[in-house]
Amino acid sequence: MQWLRKSRDEDPAEFWRQTAEKRGGAIGFLTYASLMGRSSDQVLDLPGLLYTVGDTIWFEDFERDNWLSRLISSRKQFEKTELSFEKTAVRYTRLVSRSAAARCIIGALSAEKLSSVTFLGRFISTPIAQVALTDDSSLFFDVMRRKEFLALFAKEK
């Protein structure tokens, strides 16, 4: 499903009802996020929604529709991006610096060599959430509700 906002009268509740139906369950955690990219791939920087349905984490982007982006960018067709992964496929999560995440995304730094951003580093740069998966890849998200997002993956003792 591609959802493009056509009028101010569009009902967000209807959008979420349809999304829950499409995904096969109720929407749990929900936040705004930008998908920065995947390790050893390309920088994406896609704004979108990050949410859970059961034990599945979903990200889907939306089209940037503002006058500035129309002036700066070429008139290429919007392509919807959706991705999902199971909580059981997550080895660990941590906050890393934006610059380290960018270097990992372009393949200049191994995901395993990244270190958590320091307390002071959180004030200097926007921390990025690294989600290390069991297939040895990592996804990088700039998440609005970072603390709650990372808590989704906290191991129960």
matplotlib code that plots the C-alpha trace (Angstrom):
import matplotlib.pyplot as plt

x = [0.0, 1.3, -0.1, 0.1, -1.6, -4.1, -6.1, -6.0, -9.2, -7.5, -8.1, -5.0, -7.1, -8.2, -4.6, -3.6, -6.6, -5.6, -2.0, -2.9, -5.1, -2.3, 0.3, -2.0, -2.2, -2.4, 0.1, 2.2, 5.2, 5.2, 7.7, 9.0, 12.5, 14.8, 16.4, 20.0, 21.0, 22.4, 26.0, 28.2, 25.5, 24.5, 23.3, 19.5, 18.3, 14.6, 12.1, 9.3, 7.5, 8.9, 6.4, 5.8, 3.1, 3.6, 7.3, 7.9, 9.5, 8.4, 9.8, 8.1, 9.1, 6.9, 7.3, 8.9, 6.5, 7.7, 8.6, 12.3, 12.8, 11.0, 13.4, 16.6, 16.0, 15.3, 11.8, 12.3, 9.4, 8.9, 9.6, 8.1, 10.5, 9.3, 11.4, 10.7, 12.7, 11.8, 12.9, 14.5, 16.8, 18.4, 21.7, 22.1, 21.3, 23.3, 23.7, 26.6, 27.7, 26.2, 29.7, 30.6, 27.2, 27.8, 31.3, 29.8, 27.0, 29.4, 31.7, 34.6, 34.2, 33.0, 29.8, 31.6, 34.2, 31.7, 31.5, 28.7, 28.5, 29.8, 27.7, 29.4, 29.2, 25.4, 25.5, 28.0, 26.2, 22.8, 23.1, 22.0, 20.5, 22.5, 20.4, 22.8, 21.1, 21.9, 22.8, 25.8, 24.3, 23.3, 20.6, 20.9, 18.0, 17.7, 14.9, 12.7, 11.9, 15.4, 15.1, 11.8, 13.0, 16.1, 14.0, 12.1, 15.3, 16.3, 17.0, 14.8, 16.8]
y = [0.0, 3.4, 6.1, 9.7, 12.4, 14.0, 16.3, 17.7, 15.8, 12.4, 10.4, 9.1, 6.6, 5.0, 4.9, 3.0, 0.7, -0.3, -0.7, -3.0, -5.0, -5.2, -6.3, -8.8, -7.3, -4.2, -1.5, -1.4, 1.0, 3.8, 6.6, 8.8, 7.8, 8.1, 5.0, 6.1, 2.9, -0.6, -1.5, -1.7, -0.3, 3.2, 6.2, 6.4, 9.0, 8.1, 9.7, 7.5, 5.6, 2.9, 0.6, -2.8, -5.4, -8.3, -9.2, -7.7, -4.3, -2.3, 0.7, 2.5, 5.8, 8.5, 11.0, 14.3, 16.9, 20.4, 23.3, 23.3, 19.6, 20.3, 23.2, 21.3, 17.7, 16.3, 15.4, 11.6, 9.3, 8.4, 4.7, 3.4, 1.6, -0.9, -3.2, -5.5, -7.7, -9.9, -9.0, -12.5, -11.5, -8.7, -9.6, -6.2, -2.5, 0.5, 4.2, 5.2, 8.6, 9.8, 10.0, 6.4, 5.2, 7.0, 5.4, 2.0, 2.5, 3.2, 0.3, 2.3, 0.9, -2.6, -2.7, -4.8, -2.1, 0.6, 1.6, 3.1, 6.9, 8.4, 10.5, 13.7, 12.5, 12.6, 16.3, 16.9, 14.7, 13.1, 9.5, 7.0, 3.6, 0.6, -2.6, -5.5, -8.5, -12.2, -12.1, -9.9, -6.7, -3.6, -1.1, 2.5, 4.6, 8.2, 7.5, 10.2, 8.0, 6.4, 5.3, 3.5, 2.0, 0.5, -0.8, -3.0, -5.2, -5.3, -8.8, -10.0, -11.4]
z = [0.0, -0.9, 1.3, -0.1, 1.8, -0.5, 1.8, 5.3, 6.0, 5.7, 8.9, 10.7, 12.7, 9.4, 8.2, 11.4, 11.2, 7.7, 8.7, 11.6, 9.2, 6.6, 9.2, 11.0, 14.5, 16.7, 16.4, 19.6, 20.0, 17.5, 16.8, 14.0, 12.8, 9.9, 8.4, 7.9, 6.2, 6.5, 7.2, 4.1, 1.8, 1.0, 3.0, 2.7, 5.3, 4.8, 7.1, 8.2, 10.9, 13.1, 14.9, 16.2, 15.5, 17.9, 17.9, 14.5, 14.0, 10.9, 9.2, 6.4, 4.8, 3.5, 0.7, 1.6, 0.3, 1.0, -1.3, -0.4, -1.3, -4.6, -5.4, -4.5, -5.6, -9.0, -9.9, -9.5, -8.7, -5.0, -4.3, -1.1, 1.3, 3.9, 6.0, 8.9, 11.2, 14.2, 17.7, 17.9, 15.0, 17.0, 18.6, 20.3, 20.1, 21.1, 20.5, 18.3, 17.0, 13.7, 12.1, 13.1, 11.7, 8.4, 8.1, 8.8, 6.3, 3.5, 4.5, 5.9, 9.4, 10.5, 12.5, 15.1, 15.7, 16.6, 20.2, 22.1, 22.1, 25.4, 27.7, 26.5, 22.9, 23.2, 23.6, 20.7, 18.1, 17.6, 18.8, 16.2, 17.2, 15.8, 15.5, 15.0, 13.4, 13.5, 9.8, 10.8, 9.2, 11.2, 10.6, 11.7, 12.8, 14.0, 16.4, 18.1, 21.1, 21.5, 25.1, 24.5, 21.2, 22.8, 25.7, 23.3, 23.0, 26.6, 27.7, 30.5, 33.5]

ax = plt.figure().add_subplot(projection="3d")
ax.plot(x, y, z, "-o")
ax.set_aspect("equal")
plt.show()
